[in-house]
């Protein structure tokens, strides 16, 4: 009886250790902090994902009760998908509105899907960001005027290089 109980406890312990190790391996790994940008990598092989993320330094006319805002550039090598731009403003966009990015005067329209703004022109935006000083995301929350979030580009070029090194872009 004691050996049966011991085996069950040992087996349960091994499963717990294996599950904890798998969960730890799946989480994002910090590639580095670069000025206002932080770069991460997650997964292995076909499941590898790399991304650089920043939060706005300045906000104009943001709606009350908004959540956290994030600007993300993502690489997914298995999908041959690199430099994908997404902006989660922390508020829902007004229906039918067209968010816009302004990278040092270069303007790019975005489209909204599932509450996030996405770009149709990722490569051009990233090229502008690599040499720019800031990017401003203009959006329109429901029932409010135009809102704007400013993301400094200090460190973006280094964060982008870290993505390339980790995900082969």
Phi, psi and omega in degrees: 000316181295321181291326177295314179296318179300315180298318180296317179294319178297314179297317178298319178296319178296319177297319180295317178295316179297318180294319179295319178295319179294319180295320180293322182290333183277342182288161180292146178250127180294123174271330177158162173253128186229095183059238181273005185240146176234135182247141181225158170226146179217154177076174180225156174053235182295340181262010183291141181216134176232144179207150173246138185223147176216159173243155183294144176272325179230145177228136176240126173060034177290142182292153177296144176074014180291156177273193179291144177252142181220141171247125186230140171240123190236141173242134174229089186304321183297334179263004185054041184244114183229148176060039179280123183266133171217145179229120175256107188280349182085009175211157176284145176280147174298136181303132178084355180283156180240102176297157184219143172254139176237109178254097181049044177096345174276122186256139181223125175283145177244166172238158184251131174219125179054040175080002180243143177270135182234156180257149171261355187228052187304311185300315181296320180294314180299318177302317178294320181294327182297333181244358185274172179261327179200161174233134179245127176260118177261126178221167179233109175285159179299134175071009182233174175281189179291139176246153180217135175241130179256124178249112176295148181259012175300117179093352182299317182300320179290320177296320179295320177296323178295322176299314180300319180293323184276331185239008172071033178273000000 
